[in-house]
Amino acid sequence: MKPLKDLLKKQQRQNQYRRRDILESAQSTHVKIDGKTYLSFCSNDYLGLANDPRIIEASISALKQTGVGSGAAHLITGHSYFHHQLEELLAERTNRSRALLYSTGYMANVGAITALCEKGDLVIEDKLNHASLIDAGLNSGAAFKRYKHSDMQALETILARSDEKNKLIVTDGVFSMDGDMAPLPAIMSLAKKYDADVYVDDAHGFGVLGHTGGGICEQFSLNSDDQPILMGTLGKALGVAGAFVAGSEELIEWLIQKSRMYIYTTAMPPALAAASVKSLQIIQKESYRREHLAELINYFRMEVQKTGLSLMPSQTPIQPIIVGDEKTALEWSASLKKSGLLVKAIRPPTVPKGTSRLRITFSAAHSKDDVTKLVNNLAQLA
């Protein structure tokens, strides 16, 4: 075995050592850690639903009917009524024929892509894709190529030079560390031109983007014919846990037959599926959550520009501020924490070297005063 003690010390010297905070409260805009309450700007609870009493009640009600665990994989006896109801609702919300549940987003990406691609195929990915997408491409057995972030000329060059019959372009919808959106209409245009399929991970867009919260495809007015393979998660805007892949009848049936991450794992607890159903219903009815979130993002961007800090071109709840080196990012995060603000420093290898950052994320549960407090503290750092 490698000398782990020495490697861990190296991580510390490089300011890349990671530590966990132990949350002593429910997930919210205000959280308790080590007995102290912080105003948090680092969760993915974009619509403020993780602690919604209606969703909690839906979960409790399902618990009383089904118990805690599903007790088996979906293909044995683990596929409950609540799982099936959620899949049908997700298909409806994404305008797809069917949807398939996975226990996590990581499992959905690896499970779907490795089931769809094999040796002799080609997987093409944006260089800033999430780690799960990169791992999926590498593990698929297909030829694996990456293009410069959102560079459509680079993507077309790869497509034009490829001779593989089956080509799959894989991209995040919203990039988790930069917060910008993939140029999906341009990607779809190239896919049609070169007879390729497109797989979109809409983990950070589903529930937030689009007129009804349908996600990045709705944001760009793309229908199921334009974008046949869509992945989304239930643990971000929906405030629960789990993930899904949505698409055609044939796609979902193929994944049921061939996706190892689906076949060989215990189904998520039915109560989580019931909670997700309730969350989807709330999101559809309460559009004010998305509207308030958009107002907070615009207000933050307008006010931060006055401080001299530079922002990335993001209109999503993910608003990173590039600091540069790992040490400075940690110092800024620690300074904010002393002031009662929780903002995490993101460092390599999660982001490229030299781009360590404060990754600020917003929730519809934040108030304008919360954002003002954050901006004032950032101004002092600047």
PyMOL commands that set and color helices and strands:
alter all, ss='L'
color gray80, all
select helices_A, chain A and resi 4-13+53-66+74-78+81-93+105-116+131-139+152-161+184-193+216-219+249-258+260-263+270-285+288-307+326-338+368-381
alter helices_A, ss='H'
color red, helices_A
select strands_A, chain A and resi 30-33+36-40+98-102+122-126+143-147+167-172+197-201+229-233+243-247+318-324+341-342+345-346+356-361
alter strands_A, ss='S'
color yellow, strands_A
deselect
rebuild
show_as cartoon
